Amino acid sequence: MRSARLTILAISNPPMKILVTGAAGRLGSVVCRRLHDAGHEVRATDRTRDPSLPVPVIVADLTMREVAYPLVEGMEGIIHLGNIPDAHRTDAQTTYTVNTAANIHLFQAAAESGVRRIVFASSVQAVSGTRTLADDVPSVLPHLPLDGAIPACPGNTYGLSKQAGEDALAFYARTHQLHAVALRFPWLISRARIEHIFQRGNGTSVDPDKAAYSRPDEGLSFLAFDDAAALAEAALLRAPAGYRCFMPAHPRGRLHGLRPGEIARRYFPGVPHKRDLDALGSLFHLDEIEQVLGWRPGNPE
Ligand SMILES: NC(=O)c1ccc[n+]([C@@H]2O[C@H](COP(=O)([O-])OP(=O)(O)OC[C@H]3O[C@@H](n4cnc5c(N)ncnc54)[C@H](O)[C@@H]3O)[C@@H](O)[C@H]2O)c1
């Protein structure tokens, strides 16, 4: 049964024909179910199958140029998630070449075929490199809080492939008048895991001894899969013409019980603050996403 919220969304936004790449993946499966429940016509594709999805998955490898054209044919929008999702799955060269090939094949075919709306899953790793909080290496961040205007400065070829994907999308938005959005997702996790993180450290803490949590590129914030899926949908339906880049996050991405201003002072010394971080309550500035797309993460506590 559909929720009241989804019903309202479906009425205010007429159903669209939407291609979802990476549909069998962790985020893709959540996105597919959400769009299907909202009444959209979903075409799902991936390199692998997922029989549990409400729509069949068209099995295709986007590194092959010719597969992209039939996939985008007749579509009004694309949510492009089909990439190698981090720097550790394979070697550096393969990560870069697979992702950039998939991205350019899909974007070029979409532009030629008249698809006007594209959302691309970029990553916080396009920005933050692989510096860890324990490093003495100075941060590359030009300012805090983080937002979509931070220039890319990746520290591995996964982040480099996301930077190239953002550049390619901006290029097609400019040359083909697209409504195009790159979403620099942080570490995506289940809502149950977020609750566990907050419970474990007196309600506010993330364990700094755990490497996965102590990396600024993944650990200073995170986002629930369902919030990320809701954002991808909002970006596809509501983005204005042109190219936009956003940097979403859970609004309470704290570390070891520290307030955001203290995190910044300890781990990002010398990085200028554009806003009072403690008043903002976060190292991420989410207002622009809300203003442009009408999205905020749900259940922040
Ligand atoms: N999970 C995270 O923490 C996170 C954080 C930031 C960004 N992202 C991005 O979000 C997207 C989805 O991530 P996820 O966590 O669901 O990853 P995932 O690995 O679960 O899903 C990605 C899917 O893409 C498919 N895929 C990869 N290369 C492909 C290709 N060449 N052709 C067709 N399909 C291909 C895979 O088979 C997989 O099912 C990715 O683009 C990832 O880079 C994820």
The ligand as an SDF file (V2000), in Angstrom:
LIG
                    3D

 44 48  0  0  0  0  0  0  0  0999 V2000
   27.4880    3.0390   -1.1830 N   0  0  0  0  0  0  0  0  0  0  0  0
   28.1130    4.1830   -0.8800 C   0  0  0  0  0  0  0  0  0  0  0  0
   28.5280    4.4040    0.2740 O   0  0  0  0  0  0  0  0  0  0  0  0
   28.3230    5.2370   -1.9540 C   0  0  0  0  0  0  0  0  0  0  0  0
   28.8760    6.4790   -1.5880 C   0  0  0  0  0  0  0  0  0  0  0  0
   29.0680    7.4530   -2.5620 C   0  0  0  0  0  0  0  0  0  0  0  0
   28.6890    7.2020   -3.8710 C   0  0  0  0  0  0  0  0  0  0  0  0
   28.1570    5.9900   -4.2160 N   0  0  0  0  0  0  0  0  0  0  0  0
   27.7820    5.7470   -5.6110 C   0  0  0  0  0  0  0  0  0  0  0  0
   26.4190    5.3800   -5.6660 O   0  0  0  0  0  0  0  0  0  0  0  0
   26.2240    4.4430   -6.7350 C   0  0  0  0  0  0  0  0  0  0  0  0
   25.5300    3.2020   -6.1870 C   0  0  0  0  0  0  0  0  0  0  0  0
   26.3480    2.6590   -5.1680 O   0  0  0  0  0  0  0  0  0  0  0  0
   25.9570    1.2980   -4.4230 P   0  0  0  0  0  0  0  0  0  0  0  0
   26.4480    1.4060   -3.0470 O   0  0  0  0  0  0  0  0  0  0  0  0
   24.5310    0.9650   -4.6640 O   0  0  0  0  0  0  0  0  0  0  0  0
   26.9000    0.2870   -5.1960 O   0  0  0  0  0  0  0  0  0  0  0  0
   26.5930   -1.2070   -5.6780 P   0  0  0  0  0  0  0  0  0  0  0  0
   27.8900   -1.8440   -6.0650 O   0  0  0  0  0  0  0  0  0  0  0  0
   25.7340   -1.9190   -4.6850 O   0  0  0  0  0  0  0  0  0  0  0  0
   25.7350   -0.9530   -6.9820 O   0  0  0  0  0  0  0  0  0  0  0  0
   26.3340   -0.5240   -8.2000 C   0  0  0  0  0  0  0  0  0  0  0  0
   25.7670   -1.3600   -9.3070 C   0  0  0  0  0  0  0  0  0  0  0  0
   26.3310   -0.9050  -10.5380 O   0  0  0  0  0  0  0  0  0  0  0  0
   26.5520   -2.0230  -11.3600 C   0  0  0  0  0  0  0  0  0  0  0  0
   27.5910   -1.6990  -12.3330 N   0  0  0  0  0  0  0  0  0  0  0  0
   28.8780   -1.3900  -12.0700 C   0  0  0  0  0  0  0  0  0  0  0  0
   29.5290   -1.1950  -13.2250 N   0  0  0  0  0  0  0  0  0  0  0  0
   28.6300   -1.3820  -14.2200 C   0  0  0  0  0  0  0  0  0  0  0  0
   28.7110   -1.3300  -15.6350 C   0  0  0  0  0  0  0  0  0  0  0  0
   29.8660   -1.0640  -16.2720 N   0  0  0  0  0  0  0  0  0  0  0  0
   27.5900   -1.5710  -16.3570 N   0  0  0  0  0  0  0  0  0  0  0  0
   26.4240   -1.8520  -15.7360 C   0  0  0  0  0  0  0  0  0  0  0  0
   26.2860   -1.9310  -14.3990 N   0  0  0  0  0  0  0  0  0  0  0  0
   27.3870   -1.6840  -13.6570 C   0  0  0  0  0  0  0  0  0  0  0  0
   26.9670   -3.1450  -10.4200 C   0  0  0  0  0  0  0  0  0  0  0  0
   26.6860   -4.4190  -10.9790 O   0  0  0  0  0  0  0  0  0  0  0  0
   26.1460   -2.8540   -9.1710 C   0  0  0  0  0  0  0  0  0  0  0  0
   24.9580   -3.6290   -9.0920 O   0  0  0  0  0  0  0  0  0  0  0  0
   27.6080    4.1730   -7.3300 C   0  0  0  0  0  0  0  0  0  0  0  0
   27.7710    4.9720   -8.4820 O   0  0  0  0  0  0  0  0  0  0  0  0
   28.5570    4.6040   -6.2370 C   0  0  0  0  0  0  0  0  0  0  0  0
   29.8030    5.0180   -6.7580 O   0  0  0  0  0  0  0  0  0  0  0  0
   27.9490    5.0130   -3.2850 C   0  0  0  0  0  0  0  0  0  0  0  0
  1  2  1  0
  2  3  2  0
  2  4  1  0
  4  5  1  0
  4 44  2  0
  5  6  2  0
  6  7  1  0
  7  8  2  0
  8  9  1  0
  8 44  1  0
  9 10  1  0
  9 42  1  0
 10 11  1  0
 11 12  1  0
 11 40  1  0
 12 13  1  0
 13 14  1  0
 14 15  2  0
 14 16  1  0
 14 17  1  0
 17 18  1  0
 18 19  2  0
 18 20  1  0
 18 21  1  0
 21 22  1  0
 22 23  1  0
 23 24  1  0
 23 38  1  0
 24 25  1  0
 25 26  1  0
 25 36  1  0
 26 27  1  0
 26 35  1  0
 27 28  2  0
 28 29  1  0
 29 30  1  0
 29 35  2  0
 30 31  1  0
 30 32  2  0
 32 33  1  0
 33 34  2  0
 34 35  1  0
 36 37  1  0
 36 38  1  0
 38 39  1  0
 40 41  1  0
 40 42  1  0
 42 43  1  0
M  CHG  2   8   1  16  -1
M  END
$$$$
